[in-house]
């Protein structure tokens, strides 16, 4: 008789039907993802596993176990410290990625930011990695690059294809499945350098509390999940946005009010060069600058640079107006 494949029990746990199936425990999820990342799983098993999770909807305990396994494969150096882990996986299609300018403002103030993301898994979107060259930056190819970038600009970006290549490969399966998989959520929460503060974005409402509870299981003390523009961690200044916090390990949520009382007309086309022009002050952009200020304001609270909304917005305005326009 043919012996059972070692990964088969994990598929069986998820697929035994309405009465027999259950979620994986955190330790089971860690073991399962470890096998996937080590290449010990057949393609048929991987597809079944991911889609069964997708139908069931992943539990925070499962995601936490997946993150633990992914961190082991990231091989991040223990001595490299950052202040803020920023995930960027969704891409933008209606507005430019103004969140980048918010990140650069904070980095200019000495906030050490490690940003990670993916590109190309959804057509018609602008991804962080493709914007970096506009500012004279490049994706980091190893942890030595990250350390150098943080020392020079306090900002470093690494693609998930470099961070954990196996996860990058799975993300690209979206065009095969026709659906996102739990890996899209896992990558957002990986925080490989164990930054004390994390920020990520979601599009679908159900994922915000999932991110929040998973981060709490992982011991994150200060996190912010934004139901932002296009699923990125960027507040919409012309619409109220749901934000979910972990503050000193405690969960909370609120609606962050809009700056503009009405929706603004979006640009007919997205011109990435506008990001640089607005940073340098060569052009003004009502929506874009307000998006930067709105996003900065919640980050001021997350990072402890302000203790209430009014002070946070005031600090954000001052920070934006005081940016070094010659830096990029």
N, C-alpha and C positions, 0 to 999 in steps of 0.2 A: 504493500500500500504506500501511496505517496504521503509523506509526512506534511503536516500543516505548516504553512509559512509563518514565521514568528510575528509578522505584522497582522495576520488574519484576525487575531482576537480584538484588535482595536477597531477594525472594520465591523466586526460582528457586534460589538458593544453598541455601535451607532445604528446598525441596520437590522436589528431583530424585530422590527415592527413597533406598532403603537404601544403595546403592552410590555414588550421585552427589551426595547432599547432604552438607553439612558445616556446622560452626558459622561464624558471622561472625568476622572478625578484630576487634580492638578499634577500629581506625580505620573499618572498614566499619560496625560497630554505631553508632559516633558519627555517621557520615554518614546512616545510615538513620533514626536517632531524630531527628536534626536536621530531616530532611525531614518526618517525622511532626509534629513540634512546629510547623513553619512552615506546616502545612496543605497540603503539596504531594503528599499521598497520597490516593488514592481510598478510600472506605469499604470496598470489597471487598478492596482490597490490605491495609488495616490489619487487618481480621478474619483474613485468611489468614496474614498475617505473625505476628500474636500467637498464633494457635492452633498454627501450625507450631512456634513456639518452645516453647509449652506442652507439646506432645507430645514434642519432642526433649529438653526441659529446658534452660533457658538456661545457657550457660557463663559462668564468671567474666569472661572477656575481653569477652563480649557485654555483660554487665551494666556493666562498667567503661566501655565506650564509650557506653552509654546514659546513664550518670550524667554523663559529661563533657558530653554534649549538653544534658542537663537543667539542669546548672549554668549553662550559657551563657544559657538562657532564664529562669533565676531572677533574673538581674540583681542579685545581692546586692552591697551596697557593700563595697569592699575594706577599709575602715577599721573595720568593726564586728566586734569580737572577742567570742567566747564561749568558755567552757571546755568545755562539754559539748553535743554534738548528740544529741538524744533523739527517736527516731522512735516514733510511736504510731498504728498503722494498723489493728490487728486488732479492737479493741473487746473488751469483757468480757461474758460471759453467765452464768458460774457464780459469780463473785465480783465485788465492787465493784472499781473501778480504784484499788486501794490505792497503786499506784506513784506516783500524783499526790502523795500525802503525802510520799513519799520525795523527790520532786523539790523540793517546797516546803521540806523540811528543809535540803537542800543549798543552795537559793537563799537561805535565811535565814542561811546561813554565808558568803554572798558568792560562791558558785559560779554563774557566769553560764550559764544553761541556755536553749538554743533548742530548743523542742519543736515538731514538725510532725506532721500526721496527716490522716486522712480520716474521714468519717462516713457513715452511712446505706447503705453498700453491702451490708450483711448484716442481715437483720431480727433483732430480739430482742437486740441488743447495745447496751451503753453505750459511747459514744465520748467521748474526752477533751474535744472541743469542746463537747459538751453538758453537761459537768460544770463548766466554768469559771465560769459565772454564780453557782453556789453559793458561790464564793469571792470574788465581786465582781470577777472578771476577764472580759476579752473577747478574742476572737481578734484578732490584729493584721491590719490591712487593707493595710499597706504597710510598707516598711522603716523609715520614720520612727516608726511605731507600735512596731516591734520595739525600736528604740533607746530609746524612752521607757520601755517596759515593763522592759527590762533595767536601765535607770538607776534605776527606782523599786523594783522587786522582784527583780531579777536573774533573772527568769523571763519568757519570751515564748513564745506559741504562735501558729503560723500554719498555716492549713489549706492543703493541697496545692492546693485550688481557687484560692487566692490566690497561692501560691508559684509554681506552674507550672500554670495553669488547664487546659491541654490534657491534662495527666496526670490531673487530677481527673476530667475527662470520660471518659477511658479507664477509670479505676477503676470508674466507674458502669456500664460495659458488662458487668460481672459478671452482672447479671440477664439480659442478652441472651445472653451466651455460655453461662451456666450454670457457668462456671469462672473462677477467678482467672487473671490474665495476668501476664507478667513485669513489668508496670508496678508491681504490688504490691510486688515485691522492689526494683525500681529506686528507688521513692520512699523506702523505708526507708534507703537508702544514700546519698541525695543530699548530705547535709551541706553545704548551700550556703555557710555561713560558714566552712567549713574549720576547724572546731573541732579542737583537738588530741586530744580524746577523744570517742568515739562509743559509744552504747549502742542496741541494737535487740533486738526479740524475734521468735521464730519459733515455729510450732506443729509443722510437719512436720519430722522429723529431718533429711531430706536438705538442707533449706535452710540449716541452721546452718553447715556447712562452705562452702557456696556464698557466703554473706554474708562469712564470714571471708576466703576467698581473694580475693573481689572487693575488699574493703577493703584488703587487702595490695597488690593491683595498683594501687589508687588512691593508695598511699603513706601510708595511715593508720598511725600509729605506735602508737596505744593505742586498742583497741576491745574491746567486750564484746558478744557475742551470747548471749542467754539463751533457752533453750527453756522459756519460762515459761508462766504461767497464761493460757490462751486465745490465746497467740501474742503477748502483750504482754511488755515487758521488766520482768517482775515475778516474783520467785522464789516458789515455793510452799513455805510453811514446813512442810507436812505430807507432802512428797514430795521425794525427791532430784531435783535439776534439773541438766541438762547446761548447762555454760557454756563458751564458746569465746572465747579471748583473742587479741589481738595486743598484745604487750608489747615496746616498742622494736623494732617491726617483725617480731618473731618469733611464730610461731603456737604455740598450745598449747590443750589442752582438759582439763576435769576434771568430775567430778560434785560438785556443791555439796550437802552433806548437809542433811537436813531438821532442823528444830528439834523438831518433835513426832514421837514414835515411831509414831503412828497417824494415819490420816486423820480430820480433823474433819468433823462434820456441817455441810453448807453451809446458809446461811440459806434459809428458804422463799421469800423474795422479796428483791429487791435494792432497797434504799431509799437513794438517793444522799445524802440529807440526813445519813445516818449518817457519811459521810466528814467532814463539817464538825463534827459532834458529837464524834467521836473526836479530831479535831485539837484542839478546844477543851478536851478533857478532860471533857466533860459525859457521855460514855458510854465504856465500855470494850468492846473487841471482840478476843477472843483471837486469832482467825485474822488479822484485819486488821492489828493492831499487829505481830504476828510477821512478816507479809508485808512490812510497811514496814521492819522491822529487818533481815530477810534481804536485801531488795533494797538497802538502804543499805549493808550490809556489803560486797557485791561492788563497789559503786560507790566505796567508800572505797579499795579496792585499785586500781581503775581510775584514780582521780584522784590516786593517790600519797599519800593521807592515812594509809595503813597499809601495812605491808610483809609481813604474814602474816594468815592467816584469823582467828586468835584476837584479834589486835589490831583487826582490821577489825570483828569482831562487837562487841567492847567499845566501840569508837568509835561504832558505829551505835547501840548502846543509849544511850550518853551523849548523842548528838546528838538522838535522838528524845525522850528525857526532858527535854532542855534547850531544846526548841523554843519559840518565842514563840507561846503559845496565843492571844494577842490579835491576831495578824497577820491572821487570816481570820475 
